Amino acid sequence: MEKGDLAAVIIGLSLVILLMVVTSPPSSSAPASAAVPATRGPTTAPTPATTSWVTSLPTPETPVPTPLPARRITYTENYARFPVRFLPADMGMYGSSDIEWQYRKSVPFAYVQEDHGGITEPFTVDYPFWRMVTTVSAPKTPEKARFRMVLVDEQSGLLLEGVEIRFPGSVTKTVGAHGRPLYLVIAAENLDMFTVVFEAPSEFVR
């Protein structure tokens, strides 16, 4: 073979190899990663805000004793000598409040304020005309409250006046006894506090 033919063969082979290199796809050293579709978690609906319509009731408060500008009459433990120490079985004979008196202004001169029953110490009223204003407070168990009281002449044992209150409320009793020792016999059931205020017309008080 002549040199010209050999050169032509070499050139032809070079062109073939060059075309193969140009047309072959490029190879990647690492395999293409497959696209992974994004996954969405379960959708949680927002919890609606709840409103409570329950209203808590206030706790009943126990009344606090209020000092009055008058003498306080207290219970005594030395009541064995008293002629009357028990309440009558029938308190209905004393009725409800007396009619309002005609005096415009009253002045408190003594009072009893307790949350339980007992027998008071003896006391003497100098005014010829006075009254007892009894008030019962029972915010915890108003339906069970019961108050009973009698005013007694210490010397004779005569029952001068009486009061009975069922449920919270107030009763006024007018008294004409004066100038001798008196005392009260009191029973208080299922109540928080009671107050018995002794009042006299302002023109009697000096």
Backbone bond lengths (Angstrom), bond angles and torsions (degrees), N, CA, C in turn:
res aa  C-N    CA-C-N  psi(-1)  N-CA   C-N-CA  omega(-1)  CA-C   N-CA-C  phi
1 M - - - 1.461 - - 1.504 107.60 -
2 E 1.280 115.64 139.27 1.450 119.72 -178.24 1.529 109.56 -82.84
3 K 1.302 112.79 160.67 1.459 119.64 -177.67 1.512 111.83 -60.57
4 G 1.289 120.47 -34.88 1.476 122.55 179.99 1.510 111.01 -64.96
5 D 1.356 115.20 -40.92 1.475 117.43 179.17 1.524 111.19 -67.87
6 L 1.336 116.58 -38.73 1.473 119.20 179.98 1.524 111.09 -63.98
7 A 1.295 117.56 -38.71 1.476 120.14 178.91 1.495 111.05 -65.50
8 A 1.338 114.83 -37.06 1.477 117.70 179.89 1.508 110.68 -66.60
9 V 1.342 117.34 -38.53 1.473 120.28 179.55 1.526 110.06 -65.26
10 I 1.326 116.86 -43.68 1.463 120.13 -178.66 1.525 110.78 -63.32
11 I 1.326 116.52 -41.47 1.469 120.17 178.71 1.516 110.55 -63.59
12 G 1.313 116.46 -39.11 1.466 120.04 -179.19 1.520 111.41 -65.95
13 L 1.361 115.23 -44.21 1.467 118.07 178.08 1.528 111.35 -62.89
14 S 1.321 116.18 -37.75 1.478 119.52 179.62 1.514 110.88 -63.90
15 L 1.344 116.99 -40.21 1.472 119.86 178.67 1.525 111.80 -64.64
16 V 1.364 114.81 -39.67 1.468 118.39 179.99 1.541 110.58 -64.09
17 I 1.332 115.51 -46.23 1.473 119.67 179.67 1.525 110.63 -61.95
18 L 1.351 117.42 -40.41 1.461 121.34 179.92 1.516 111.17 -63.39
19 L 1.359 116.48 -42.05 1.473 119.75 178.89 1.517 111.23 -64.24
20 M 1.331 117.75 -37.78 1.459 121.27 179.84 1.533 111.03 -65.04
21 V 1.321 115.52 -40.49 1.464 119.05 179.82 1.526 111.28 -66.49
22 V 1.348 115.96 -40.01 1.473 120.02 -176.70 1.515 111.64 -69.80
23 T 1.353 116.87 -41.18 1.468 120.13 -173.92 1.522 114.22 -84.33
24 S 1.334 121.22 -16.58 1.470 122.47 -178.44 1.529 109.62 -74.88
25 P 1.418 119.91 138.44 1.489 121.94 -178.42 1.507 111.66 -68.80
26 P 1.322 117.43 145.97 1.476 119.72 179.56 1.514 110.61 -68.09
27 S 1.323 115.31 137.98 1.467 121.37 179.35 1.513 109.76 -94.29
28 S 1.332 116.83 143.23 1.494 122.35 179.00 1.498 108.91 -105.65
29 S 1.319 116.49 137.41 1.445 120.65 -178.99 1.512 112.08 -69.48
30 A 1.339 118.34 -25.04 1.461 122.09 -179.26 1.505 108.45 -119.69
31 P 1.324 118.32 137.49 1.466 120.24 179.72 1.517 110.29 -68.28
32 A 1.320 113.18 143.95 1.473 117.73 179.77 1.515 109.06 -66.20
33 S 1.298 114.95 134.82 1.469 119.14 -179.97 1.513 109.12 -77.82
34 A 1.326 114.06 138.01 1.465 118.98 179.62 1.522 109.50 -73.43
35 A 1.308 114.73 139.41 1.465 119.36 179.87 1.523 109.07 -71.56
36 V 1.332 116.32 126.00 1.456 121.95 179.83 1.517 108.46 -99.71
37 P 1.317 115.86 121.27 1.472 116.53 -179.71 1.530 110.85 -64.98
38 A 1.316 116.29 141.12 1.475 121.30 179.24 1.521 109.66 -69.73
39 T 1.318 114.63 133.77 1.476 119.99 179.67 1.520 109.95 -102.11
40 R 1.319 116.99 136.22 1.462 122.37 179.10 1.527 109.76 -102.81
41 G 1.318 115.25 133.19 1.456 119.68 178.30 1.521 110.69 -70.69
42 P 1.316 116.31 167.24 1.468 119.64 179.54 1.524 111.01 -62.79
43 T 1.291 115.38 134.62 1.468 121.08 -178.77 1.515 109.84 -81.28
44 T 1.333 116.86 124.80 1.471 122.06 179.89 1.515 109.42 -101.81
45 A 1.313 115.12 121.74 1.462 119.36 179.75 1.521 109.73 -68.85
46 P 1.331 118.89 139.18 1.479 120.59 179.26 1.519 111.10 -63.79
47 T 1.337 114.53 137.69 1.465 120.16 -179.94 1.520 109.68 -76.48
48 P 1.337 117.02 121.67 1.475 118.04 -179.47 1.517 111.29 -65.81
49 A 1.317 116.22 144.18 1.470 121.00 178.63 1.514 109.63 -69.12
50 T 1.316 115.67 135.05 1.463 120.73 -179.94 1.519 109.88 -102.10
51 T 1.301 116.18 141.39 1.464 122.44 179.15 1.509 109.57 -111.98
52 S 1.329 116.73 126.94 1.460 120.52 179.38 1.518 109.39 -86.86
53 W 1.324 115.21 129.52 1.455 120.35 179.58 1.516 111.88 -104.01
54 V 1.337 117.72 11.74 1.459 121.59 -179.36 1.522 109.08 -85.43
55 T 1.275 117.23 123.44 1.468 122.42 -179.77 1.520 109.13 -103.66
56 S 1.323 116.64 122.33 1.463 120.18 179.18 1.521 110.06 -74.43
57 L 1.325 115.27 135.32 1.454 120.61 179.89 1.519 110.71 -81.19
58 P 1.327 118.29 140.63 1.464 119.15 179.29 1.512 111.45 -66.53
59 T 1.303 115.27 144.68 1.462 120.36 177.97 1.522 109.67 -75.78
60 P 1.276 113.77 130.56 1.461 115.01 179.64 1.519 111.67 -60.90
61 E 1.334 113.90 136.75 1.459 118.84 -178.28 1.527 110.61 -97.69
62 T 1.315 115.11 142.75 1.460 120.45 176.56 1.525 109.12 -77.26
63 P 1.331 118.09 127.66 1.466 119.94 -179.29 1.527 111.54 -59.60
64 V 1.316 115.14 142.41 1.461 121.53 178.29 1.517 108.69 -97.58
65 P 1.334 118.45 130.41 1.468 119.76 179.48 1.522 111.84 -56.81
66 T 1.318 115.21 133.69 1.459 120.95 179.97 1.521 109.07 -110.18
67 P 1.320 117.92 114.57 1.468 119.54 179.31 1.529 111.34 -61.41
68 L 1.310 116.60 137.90 1.451 121.92 177.59 1.524 109.59 -106.43
69 P 1.323 116.22 154.98 1.473 119.09 178.26 1.519 110.84 -76.62
70 A 1.328 116.51 59.28 1.462 122.00 -177.30 1.522 108.62 -156.83
71 R 1.314 116.43 172.37 1.463 121.67 179.56 1.524 109.91 -75.72
72 R 1.320 115.42 134.91 1.467 119.61 177.67 1.529 109.84 -93.29
73 I 1.322 115.49 128.39 1.459 122.63 176.92 1.523 108.14 -96.62
74 T 1.324 117.24 127.83 1.459 121.96 -175.50 1.527 110.98 -113.35
75 Y 1.334 114.82 171.43 1.464 120.40 177.84 1.532 110.13 -76.43
76 T 1.319 115.00 156.21 1.461 121.12 176.10 1.524 109.68 -120.37
77 E 1.316 115.76 149.25 1.462 120.69 174.74 1.529 111.78 -93.60
78 N 1.320 116.83 -10.90 1.466 122.11 -178.28 1.534 109.45 -98.96
79 Y 1.322 116.50 65.45 1.462 120.59 -177.11 1.534 113.12 -108.37
80 A 1.327 118.14 4.38 1.471 120.43 -178.50 1.521 111.94 -63.45
81 R 1.318 117.32 -26.70 1.466 121.45 -178.40 1.523 113.02 -81.56
82 F 1.336 117.64 -9.76 1.458 120.23 -176.69 1.527 110.42 -73.46
83 P 1.324 117.48 142.72 1.477 119.62 -177.78 1.530 113.69 -69.76
84 V 1.316 117.56 -29.48 1.473 121.76 -179.55 1.523 108.18 -125.42
85 R 1.346 115.69 124.52 1.467 119.84 -179.58 1.538 112.54 -126.71
86 F 1.333 115.73 -0.17 1.460 120.00 -179.12 1.527 110.01 -129.30
87 L 1.308 114.58 154.77 1.453 120.44 179.54 1.524 110.40 -83.94
88 P 1.330 117.30 149.11 1.466 119.47 176.37 1.535 110.50 -67.07
89 A 1.340 115.17 152.67 1.469 119.38 -178.93 1.520 111.36 -66.78
90 D 1.316 117.41 -34.67 1.464 121.77 -178.27 1.527 109.48 -107.62
91 M 1.339 114.84 107.76 1.465 119.65 177.78 1.520 111.67 -95.94
92 G 1.326 116.35 -4.39 1.458 119.43 -176.63 1.508 113.71 -67.03
93 M 1.338 118.06 -19.96 1.465 121.27 -178.09 1.525 112.47 -65.72
94 Y 1.338 117.20 -19.95 1.465 119.52 -176.96 1.523 112.23 -85.68
95 G 1.309 117.78 -14.29 1.454 120.45 174.89 1.522 113.90 68.81
96 S 1.328 114.81 -162.42 1.463 121.28 -178.33 1.524 109.95 -97.98
97 S 1.319 116.51 -153.76 1.469 120.59 -176.56 1.520 111.74 -65.83
98 D 1.343 114.63 147.30 1.460 120.50 173.48 1.527 109.20 -74.96
99 I 1.300 115.97 165.04 1.458 120.24 178.99 1.531 109.43 -66.25
100 E 1.319 115.42 152.15 1.465 120.73 -179.19 1.519 109.94 -66.23
101 W 1.343 115.31 134.87 1.458 116.22 -179.82 1.522 111.35 -80.74
102 Q 1.341 114.95 169.09 1.461 120.32 -171.05 1.516 113.44 -85.09
103 Y 1.318 117.54 -5.77 1.459 119.87 -178.78 1.523 110.00 -73.77
104 R 1.322 115.67 136.64 1.463 120.05 -174.79 1.522 112.80 -75.95
105 K 1.333 115.91 -37.21 1.462 119.17 -174.68 1.519 110.23 -129.35
106 S 1.353 115.03 137.42 1.463 121.21 177.98 1.512 109.68 -118.11
107 V 1.325 115.68 149.81 1.465 122.31 -179.42 1.527 108.83 -121.77
108 P 1.355 119.00 123.24 1.473 120.28 176.30 1.518 110.68 -72.91
109 F 1.323 116.99 133.20 1.463 120.22 179.35 1.530 113.05 -122.09
110 A 1.320 118.14 -11.84 1.471 121.43 176.55 1.520 107.98 -162.46
111 Y 1.351 116.19 162.59 1.462 119.36 179.01 1.520 110.59 -160.53
112 V 1.341 114.72 158.81 1.461 123.70 171.67 1.528 106.22 -121.95
113 Q 1.327 116.66 131.04 1.468 120.65 -179.77 1.521 109.06 -140.77
114 E 1.335 116.54 111.62 1.453 121.77 -175.49 1.532 109.99 -147.17
115 D 1.340 115.27 175.46 1.465 120.93 174.34 1.529 111.46 -121.07
116 H 1.328 117.31 10.05 1.459 122.35 179.74 1.534 109.03 -150.26
117 G 1.329 115.86 168.98 1.444 120.41 -177.69 1.513 113.45 -84.75
118 G 1.340 115.48 173.78 1.460 121.37 179.49 1.519 110.22 165.68
119 I 1.332 115.65 -170.19 1.461 122.94 177.32 1.522 107.75 -122.02
120 T 1.309 116.64 128.23 1.460 119.87 -174.96 1.526 111.75 -79.81
121 E 1.302 114.25 164.21 1.451 121.24 170.30 1.533 108.95 -67.76
122 P 1.301 118.78 153.90 1.472 119.82 178.52 1.532 110.78 -65.60
123 F 1.304 116.08 147.85 1.464 122.31 177.29 1.525 108.30 -144.24
124 T 1.316 115.42 158.02 1.455 121.55 -179.51 1.523 109.47 -125.59
125 V 1.305 115.92 133.95 1.466 121.97 178.79 1.531 107.84 -108.18
126 D 1.306 115.80 128.29 1.458 120.67 -178.41 1.529 112.95 -91.42
127 Y 1.322 117.78 -16.84 1.461 119.94 -176.94 1.529 110.88 -79.19
128 P 1.318 118.36 136.28 1.468 120.23 -177.37 1.517 113.85 -70.14
129 F 1.315 114.69 -15.44 1.459 118.89 -175.88 1.529 107.75 -146.68
130 W 1.323 117.67 121.29 1.456 121.58 -178.04 1.526 109.15 -153.10
131 R 1.336 117.01 175.95 1.461 119.70 -178.86 1.531 111.23 -145.41
132 M 1.325 114.13 158.69 1.463 122.29 176.16 1.528 108.26 -112.19
133 V 1.332 116.11 121.99 1.468 121.98 177.63 1.536 107.18 -107.53
134 T 1.321 116.44 108.89 1.466 121.94 -175.49 1.527 109.61 -104.57
135 T 1.330 116.35 128.68 1.463 122.11 179.36 1.517 109.21 -127.36
136 V 1.328 116.19 131.85 1.467 122.63 -179.34 1.518 108.92 -113.87
137 S 1.336 115.93 132.27 1.466 122.39 177.36 1.521 108.91 -120.23
138 A 1.349 116.18 130.01 1.470 120.84 -179.44 1.523 109.88 -150.95
139 P 1.347 118.53 69.41 1.473 120.15 -178.10 1.527 113.89 -68.93
140 K 1.333 118.59 -23.89 1.468 120.37 -176.89 1.523 112.44 -78.17
141 T 1.335 116.75 -49.20 1.470 120.94 -179.69 1.523 108.83 -133.67
142 P 1.319 118.08 70.75 1.471 119.83 -176.55 1.524 113.21 -63.63
143 E 1.346 116.13 -30.69 1.463 118.60 -177.26 1.527 113.16 -72.17
144 K 1.348 117.78 -14.24 1.460 121.13 -178.22 1.529 113.12 -107.39
145 A 1.310 117.50 -3.79 1.465 120.78 -174.82 1.528 111.38 -67.40
146 R 1.332 115.17 137.41 1.470 121.16 176.47 1.526 108.76 -149.20
147 F 1.325 115.17 131.87 1.461 121.85 -178.95 1.524 108.69 -130.71
148 R 1.358 116.25 134.50 1.461 121.86 177.37 1.531 108.74 -137.38
149 M 1.327 115.55 143.74 1.466 119.93 -177.05 1.522 109.65 -157.16
150 V 1.351 115.61 142.80 1.467 120.70 171.71 1.522 108.70 -130.62
151 L 1.313 115.17 145.19 1.466 123.26 174.78 1.522 107.10 -99.17
152 V 1.346 116.35 126.21 1.462 121.45 -171.01 1.525 110.22 -122.10
153 D 1.338 115.87 139.79 1.459 121.76 170.35 1.530 107.47 -79.23
154 E 1.324 117.06 119.83 1.467 120.50 -174.10 1.528 112.63 -63.41
155 Q 1.303 118.36 -36.13 1.459 121.06 -175.03 1.532 112.55 -77.51
156 S 1.317 116.75 -45.26 1.463 120.12 -175.07 1.523 113.60 -96.87
157 G 1.328 118.39 -19.45 1.465 121.56 -175.40 1.511 113.61 77.39
158 L 1.327 117.02 11.75 1.457 121.51 -179.81 1.530 110.39 -72.98
159 L 1.346 116.17 133.63 1.463 120.69 175.85 1.522 108.13 -83.30
160 L 1.314 116.20 112.26 1.457 121.54 -174.28 1.521 113.09 -86.23
161 E 1.311 117.31 -36.58 1.463 121.41 -177.46 1.513 109.30 -158.82
162 G 1.329 116.69 158.69 1.458 120.82 -179.96 1.519 111.48 -145.56
163 V 1.327 115.24 157.36 1.478 121.95 -179.72 1.525 108.30 -140.13
164 E 1.324 115.85 135.90 1.464 121.27 170.62 1.524 108.37 -135.10
165 I 1.337 115.54 128.03 1.465 121.60 -179.78 1.524 108.17 -129.18
166 R 1.308 116.43 122.47 1.461 122.31 172.27 1.521 107.72 -108.04
167 F 1.336 115.71 129.44 1.469 122.31 -174.44 1.539 108.52 75.22
168 P 1.309 118.23 163.09 1.467 120.37 178.57 1.538 110.91 -61.69
169 G 1.310 114.86 142.60 1.457 119.10 -179.41 1.509 111.73 169.77
170 S 1.336 115.62 -167.74 1.456 120.52 -175.83 1.529 109.58 -143.19
171 V 1.325 115.91 143.79 1.462 122.79 178.08 1.525 108.15 -137.03
172 T 1.334 116.32 138.20 1.466 122.22 178.85 1.520 109.73 -117.26
173 K 1.337 115.97 130.55 1.453 122.01 179.61 1.537 109.77 -126.12
174 T 1.322 116.00 132.59 1.462 121.70 178.93 1.526 109.78 -94.48
175 V 1.337 116.33 135.74 1.469 122.49 -174.67 1.529 108.98 -126.79
176 G 1.334 114.39 139.99 1.466 119.19 176.88 1.514 113.25 -111.53
177 A 1.337 118.25 -6.49 1.471 120.65 -179.57 1.517 110.34 -71.82
178 H 1.315 117.23 136.93 1.459 121.10 179.85 1.524 108.90 -159.91
179 G 1.320 115.43 164.47 1.458 120.92 175.06 1.508 115.24 76.85
180 R 1.335 119.46 9.62 1.463 121.40 177.54 1.532 108.68 -146.21
181 P 1.346 117.62 157.05 1.461 120.36 -176.12 1.535 112.16 -65.26
182 L 1.322 115.42 133.72 1.460 123.68 177.50 1.522 108.90 -127.98
183 Y 1.314 116.38 163.48 1.470 120.28 173.10 1.522 109.02 -154.36
184 L 1.332 116.37 166.69 1.464 122.99 -178.48 1.519 110.46 -116.30
185 V 1.325 115.97 138.44 1.467 122.39 169.34 1.530 106.26 -109.10
186 I 1.342 116.74 122.39 1.463 120.88 -170.21 1.529 110.17 -128.09
187 A 1.340 115.88 137.59 1.467 122.62 170.92 1.522 107.48 -124.46
188 A 1.333 116.67 128.53 1.464 122.26 -178.92 1.521 108.97 -129.92
189 E 1.328 116.10 121.47 1.461 120.90 -176.47 1.533 110.36 -125.57
190 N 1.335 115.95 130.78 1.469 123.18 173.06 1.531 113.30 54.57
191 L 1.308 115.53 41.95 1.463 119.83 175.66 1.524 109.39 -129.64
192 D 1.319 115.45 163.43 1.465 120.55 -177.30 1.524 112.41 -94.79
193 M 1.310 116.51 -32.15 1.462 119.63 179.51 1.525 109.48 -168.81
194 F 1.322 115.13 150.71 1.463 120.48 170.90 1.524 108.29 -137.39
195 T 1.305 114.94 154.56 1.461 121.73 178.40 1.523 108.88 -136.08
196 V 1.324 115.95 129.23 1.465 121.99 173.89 1.526 106.51 -114.94
197 V 1.316 116.29 111.68 1.463 121.53 -178.19 1.525 108.91 -103.98
198 F 1.328 115.83 128.59 1.465 121.87 175.22 1.524 107.54 -92.37
199 E 1.331 116.04 124.51 1.461 121.10 -179.27 1.517 110.49 -125.27
200 A 1.311 114.74 148.15 1.460 121.58 175.36 1.521 108.66 -130.26
201 P 1.329 118.24 152.00 1.464 119.84 175.82 1.524 111.02 -57.53
202 S 1.313 116.27 142.75 1.464 119.70 -174.92 1.523 111.93 -61.10
203 E 1.331 118.24 -29.04 1.480 119.42 -178.85 1.527 111.57 -73.58
204 F 1.369 117.78 -14.25 1.452 120.06 176.34 1.528 112.43 -87.59
205 V 1.320 115.97 -18.93 1.460 120.68 -173.90 1.512 108.57 -93.60
206 R 1.310 116.12 126.02 1.465 121.04 179.92 1.526 109.78 -106.95
